[in-house]
Amino acid sequence: MPVILLGAVIIAVLFWQLGRSTRQGPLGTSARKCRWEATGNDTAALGEYRCKTCKVVAYAKPGKRPQECKRGLGGTL
């Protein structure tokens, strides 16, 4: 019986480690890093940036790129 429990624990740890690389971040966003590039459509308060990886557009202070991926946020106005 202890051997079966030990085997189950080992399998659970392996699945947990495997899932860490694909785990979702806050608000369902992907944990991967975006590569932001400025689009040039800046205003006095916000700068527009587009991610080269997932093609999402985000806004941040001019000269400061967004810190996390915004792909999972979605929504409309």
C-alpha positions as CSV (number, residue, x, y, z in Angstrom):
1,M,0.0,0.0,0.0
2,P,2.8,2.6,0.8
3,V,4.3,1.9,-2.6
4,I,1.1,2.7,-4.4
5,L,0.7,6.0,-2.4
6,L,4.3,6.9,-3.2
7,G,3.8,6.2,-6.9
8,A,0.6,8.4,-6.9
9,V,2.5,11.2,-5.2
10,I,5.3,11.0,-7.7
11,I,2.9,11.1,-10.7
12,A,1.0,14.0,-9.1
13,V,4.3,16.0,-8.7
14,L,5.2,15.3,-12.4
15,F,1.9,16.5,-13.7
16,W,2.1,19.6,-11.4
17,Q,5.6,20.4,-12.8
18,L,4.4,19.9,-16.4
19,G,1.4,22.2,-15.8
20,R,3.5,25.0,-14.5
21,S,4.8,26.0,-17.9
22,T,1.3,26.4,-19.3
23,R,-0.4,27.9,-16.3
24,Q,-2.6,31.0,-16.8
25,G,-1.8,34.3,-15.1
26,P,-4.2,36.7,-13.5
27,L,-7.5,37.3,-15.2
28,G,-6.9,34.4,-17.5
29,T,-4.0,36.0,-19.3
30,S,-1.2,33.9,-20.7
31,A,1.9,33.7,-18.6
32,R,4.2,34.3,-21.6
33,K,6.0,37.5,-22.1
34,C,4.9,39.9,-24.9
35,R,7.3,41.8,-27.0
36,W,5.9,45.3,-27.2
37,E,6.7,47.8,-29.9
38,A,5.4,51.4,-30.0
39,T,3.0,52.1,-32.8
40,G,3.5,55.9,-32.8
41,N,-0.1,56.7,-32.0
42,D,0.8,58.4,-28.7
43,T,-1.2,61.1,-26.9
44,A,-0.1,63.3,-24.0
45,A,-1.3,60.8,-21.5
46,L,-0.9,57.4,-23.1
47,G,1.3,55.6,-25.6
48,E,-0.1,52.8,-27.9
49,Y,1.9,49.5,-28.1
50,R,1.3,46.4,-30.1
51,C,2.6,43.0,-29.1
52,K,4.7,41.2,-31.8
53,T,3.8,37.8,-30.3
54,C,0.0,37.9,-30.0
55,K,-0.9,41.1,-31.9
56,V,-2.9,42.7,-29.1
57,V,-2.9,46.5,-28.6
58,A,-2.3,48.0,-25.2
59,Y,-1.8,51.4,-23.7
60,A,0.7,52.7,-21.2
61,K,2.5,55.8,-20.1
62,P,4.6,57.1,-23.0
63,G,8.1,55.6,-22.9
64,K,7.0,52.7,-20.6
65,R,5.9,49.5,-22.2
66,P,3.1,47.4,-20.7
67,Q,4.3,45.0,-18.0
68,E,2.0,42.0,-18.9
69,C,0.2,40.4,-21.7
70,K,-3.3,41.8,-22.3
71,R,-4.6,39.1,-24.6
72,G,-7.0,37.5,-22.2
73,L,-8.7,40.7,-21.1
74,G,-10.9,41.1,-24.1
75,G,-14.1,43.1,-23.8
76,T,-15.7,45.9,-25.8
77,L,-16.5,49.5,-25.1
